[in-house]
Amino acid sequence: MGIKTLSALELHNKRVLLRCDLNVPIKDGRITDDGRIVASLVTIKKLLEAQCSIIIVAHLGRPKGEPSRDFSLAPIAKRLGELLNKEVEFSSEITGQVNRARSLKAGHILMLENIRFISAETSKDEQERILLAKELSTYADFYVGDGFGAVHRKHASVYELAKSLPHAAGDLISSEVAILEKLTVNPERPYGVVLGGAKVSDKIGVISNLLNKVNLIAIGGGMVFTFLAAQNKPIGKSLIEIDLIPTVKELLNRAEPLGVKLILPTDIVVAKEFSESSKPTFVSIDQIPDDHMGLDIGPESAKHFAEEIVKCKTVFWNGPMGVFEFPNFAHGTKIVAQSLTQVQGMSVVGGGDSAAAVRKLGFDDSQFGYISTGGGASLEYLEGKELPGLIALS
């Protein structure tokens, strides 16, 4: 997909509306993982070097079109200022800021409040989105899209706003697309994909699209129990999407003729309750008790997954192997993450919970080939879908 890059714009001393993805986890008013803010710095610094005045548009969470203190970008503006070692002005308003935006001095930054506080941002009514985009477009000379984690959304600040101004992709989006192209166009082989997380429905399209492109697919996380149920294995109280069992059976049947090694766990860590204090019990996949639920892949499975991963030259991983937030059920995710650091080739961590997991478990970003900022966006790209935010930047 041919997106325009920053070099396409005469940026010097111009006003730029910069759409970032600053959707970071915040607990008790404190940012617990600033990875997405850090990832945005490359483009912001480049715009500052060009003496641009920057108006940042971003979202946090899903506030449902109305203001909420819990979803304010104020702490994010503060953190960005600390990382840049310069003041980042903050506006508690989003619309009606044309005078403030257009009087912003060169080299200064203004962050607008959470764009999702306005219902038109995510409206299904195209005209509502266009009207919001038209007002915001009066704030600046150019639009730079750099929020990769939102490019799969047809939202006003992602799609219509880009089409309302001369535009280009920031360096973060350009990097993300370049990495994903390497995963889809002649990847170095063996090529392995590791998928986890709670829902099969989130990953079914990716599995289907990648089956004839990869050499290995390893499946863990809560989604694995729908696969086990499709093989008539007992799953106890584990998570399951019954309506997808026929689709999963079809995928299992497709894998073998294509020569794809599809790996499922052979043992599971189970517990009676979904709780951090639950006692872990290790069982084979044929012996999950009726009153237990699976919360992690077992140690033998984790070891087997790791052995297969390190043989690959290209690996994409999206979704934890278990409930990594609970120490008793984090082992599978940690072993898989460790194996990705040992890949002699390209290893990509596909954003979202996977990125949060590797950081929580003590890994450094530099240990991996690339950590994406977009979980859902990465998956939809690999699924072969057209992403509105990238179409708008072409």
Summary of the structure (lengths in Angstrom):
residues: 394
radius of gyration: 22.1
end to end distance: 7.4
largest distance: 67.7
contacts: 1441
relative contact order: 0.13
helix: 40%
strand: 17%
